[in-house]
Amino acid sequence: MRKHCLLIIGMIFMCRLVNAQEIIKSQPLEMQDSIVYQTKFAYLSIDKRDLDEYLVNLDTLLKNHDYDPKLFQNIQFAQLTKEDVKQHYETTMEIWNSVKENPLNFRYNEIALFWMENEKILLPYINEVLSRFLSEGKVRVFEKFPKKIVAPYIQVVIEVVNNKPYRVFKLKDGKDILRETDIYLEHFMNI
């Protein structure tokens, strides 16, 4: 009987956690210059000023924490040493300062080597901060189908993986915009 009650309580808790969702309404954003990030079902428009502010603030944070790779949730930083983080960040800032006036486009499924010597080096940092920007309403979301219509709102749903909550950002029709697990967890493929 006790096991049965615990099982029911656990199921109720998990149902509430799984069904927990937040709605973020789209705000009219004034963007002078933006980065386009394309996902499977949406185009995301990120203001370059927001990314620039993030990267500048990251400089102070990294220096204060001696370039500790544990500051990042993005799995791509997990195996780096402090020296690697410092070198990668400095290279990224050099490239960012040389390309930030150019049109920038990225795709969620784009294969980009971590140490690229072009604008693709920004991708791990964009992936790191994208869920925060989405939850703060700093990203303009356009649905791909029908063609480039501004999404009136996005849903945030919690998914639990290995007893840790991760956010899933969805369009109003339930299609995924971004899954934090795709960025923060290592994925294995059985062949």
N, C-alpha and C positions, 0 to 999 in steps of 0.2 A: 504494500500500500504506500509506504514511504517513497519507494523508488518511483512509483507511478505518479505521485504528487510532484516530486522533483522533476520528473520528465515533462509533465504538463506545464509547470512553472517555467522551465527552460524553454519549452516551445513557445509559450506566450511571449517571453522576453525576446527571443530570436525573431518572432513575427513582428513585434513592435520595432525592433532595430532594423529589420529588413524593409519594413514599410515606411520607416521614417524618411521623410523627404522634405525638401525645402524648395520654395519657388523663388527664383530671382527674376524680377521683371526687368525687361530691357529699358534702359534709360537713353534718351537722346544724347549721344556723345559727340562732343566737338573734337574732331581729330584733324590735326593739320597734316600729319604724315603717319602712315600706318604700315605695319607688317602684316602680310596676309599669310595665315596658317590654315592649310586645307586639311580637313579630316574627311572621313568616308562620307559623311552626310551633311557637312556644314563647312562654311568658310568663316574663319575667325579673323577679325580685324583688330590688331593690337596697336595701340598708340606708341610710337617710337619714344615719346617722352617718358612713358611709364617704364619701358624697358631700360632706357638710359638711367632713370632714377634708381631702378632696382640694381643695375650694375654698379653704379657709383656707391650706393649704400652697401652693396656686397663687398666692395673694396675695404671699407672700414671694418665690417664684420669679419672678413677673412684675416685681416691684419691683427685684430684683437684676439682672434682664436688661433693664431699661428698657422693659418691655412689648413685647418683640420678638415679632412674630407667628410667627417661625420656631420658637418653642418648641412650637407646636401642630403635630400631624400632620394634623388635620382640615382638609380642603380649604377649608372655609368661612372659615378665618382667613387663608388665603394672600394675599389681595389687600388686607388691612387695613394701615393705617399703625399706628405705635406709639400714636398718639393714639386711633385707633379702638379698638384693643385695650383701652387703659386705660378708655375710656368704656364700652365694652361690658361689661367685667368689673365695673366699679363699678355699672352698672345691674343686672347680673345678681345681684350680691351684695345690693343693696337689695331686689330682688324675692324672692330666695331667703330672706332673713331675714323677709319678710312672709308667705311661703306655705309654709315648711317644716313647719308644723304641720298643713297641709291634706293630704287625700289627693291624690296626684299620679299621673297615668297618661299614658303616652306610647306612640306607635306608631312603628314603624320607617319606615313609609311616609307619615307625617304631614307635610303641607306646613306648615312654620312659617317665617315670615319671620325672618331673622337678628336684626333689631332690634325684635322684638315687645316690648310693654310688659306682658307677663304671664308666667306660669310656663313658657311655651314657649321663652322666652329661654334656659332651662337646657339645652335639647336639644343644642346643639353641645358643651357641656362633658360631658354624659352620654355622647354618642357618642365623645368624645375619650378618656374614661377606661374605657369599658365593656369593651374587650378586655383591659385590664390587670386589672380586677376579675374577669372570667371566668377568666383564667389563674391568678389567685391564689386561686380558689375562693370569692370573696366574694359571689357571686351565686347565689341559689337559682333553679334552672331547672325549669320545669314544662312538660311536653309538652302541646300543645293537644289532640292526638288520640292516645290516648283522653283524655278530658277531665281536664285539670289534674292529671296524675300527675307526681310529682317524678321528674325524670330521674336515674337511678342514677349516671350519669357523662356527661361530654361528651368528644368527641374534638377535638383540635386538629390540623389538617392544614395544611401549608405549600403555598401556591400562589405561583408566581413570575410576576411581571408586570414587564416591562421590566427584567429582571435583578435585581429586588428581591423578597425574600421577604415575603409577607403571610400572616397566619394566617386560617384559616377554622374557626370553631367549629361543631361538628355534634352533633346528637343521636345516640344509639346506632344509630338506623336510617339514618343518613347524611344526614338532612335538615339544611339549614343553619339555624343560630341567628344567626350574625353573620359577615359577611365584612369584613375590614379594608379591602379595596379599595373597598367601598361608601362608606366614610367618608373614606379617605385619598387617593383618586384622583378626578380629574374624569372624568365620563363624558360621552361625546358620543353623540348620537343622529343617525343618518342619516335624513333625511326625503326 
